[in-house]
Amino acid sequence: MLQPFSFNSPQTIEEACQLLADPGGRLIAGGTDVIPQMRDGRFRAGRLIDLSRLEDLSYIKQYENRIVIGGLTNYRTMMDSPLLQDEAASLVEAAALVGGVQTRSRGTLAGNIGNASPAGDSLPPLLVLNADVLLVSIEGERKIPLAMFLQGPGKTAIKPNEVIREISLERPAAGTKSTFIRLGNRRGMAISVVSVAALLRLGHNNKVEEVRIALGAVAPTAVRCPETEAILLGKKLTAARIKRAADYAVQECSPIDDVRGSAAYRLHGVKVLVSRSLQTLAG
């Protein structure tokens, strides 16, 4: 049963920030995570501040060496974006796997980030794209790397009076490819048991000029794999080196047992998906 609450629907980001300045308010956008959590008693608020009318927070633009995505941009819009299809394929692939058609048309990128689930599908692709989160309040703006923004299951660095205004991504160099693969119990509405995003750029003689790997659902937050990346960088990408990288990735995560899978199953999944993602990007 839902608890009683009041409801505000601001028309501008400035009005939303002003409403948040008063204690007790919590944000809602697409509502695909919030409503189920309210029913379960995991999301409590005396006042909901609905951001869904802020159409100026839904956009995908390019600024020099960055791609910026408005916080209220939904998964459907990301899937259909030619810019993201060309330069952030892993994020497009992740968006296509989120829930069903209705969820993809309603759920927002800021909502997925703010929910901070270790299994959030957008998070590994955003990590390999070196994403920053722009936060705004009545006190001004501040930017924080996504890796620092995520602090634990359901925990972030956002302050109670802040709104996620936009997410900016690093534009990959020419010739860079990325992909996202996940392991779930079923296709529709599945929550990831393991997910992997990888970014790769190969140079002369198949040597790795750039590589980034991130994992989801196998640690308190989505995580990058710096040691795995280090053993690949500058080396020729061979089957043996891919296998070694997959073994290293297993050591850079800390999965748990839960109803969706055991820790051992997740570790095996990491090894398989890291190997498969690198093989896919290498062609």
Buried (B, 14 or more C-beta within 10 A) or exposed (E): EEEEBEEBBBEEBEBBBBBBEEEEBBBBBBBBBBEEBBEEEEBEBEBBBBBBBBEEBBBBEEEEEBBBBBBBBBBBBBBEBEBBBEBBBBBBBBBBBBBEEEBBBBBBBBBBBBBBBBBBBBBBBBBBBBBBBBBBBEEEEEEBEBBEBBEEEBEBBBEEBBBBBBBBBBBBEEEBBBBBBBBBEEEEEBBBBBBBBBBBBBEEEEBBBBBBBBBBBBBBBBBBBEEBBEBBEEBBBEEEBBBBBBBBBBEBBEBEEEEBBEBEBBBBBBBBBBBBBBEEBBE
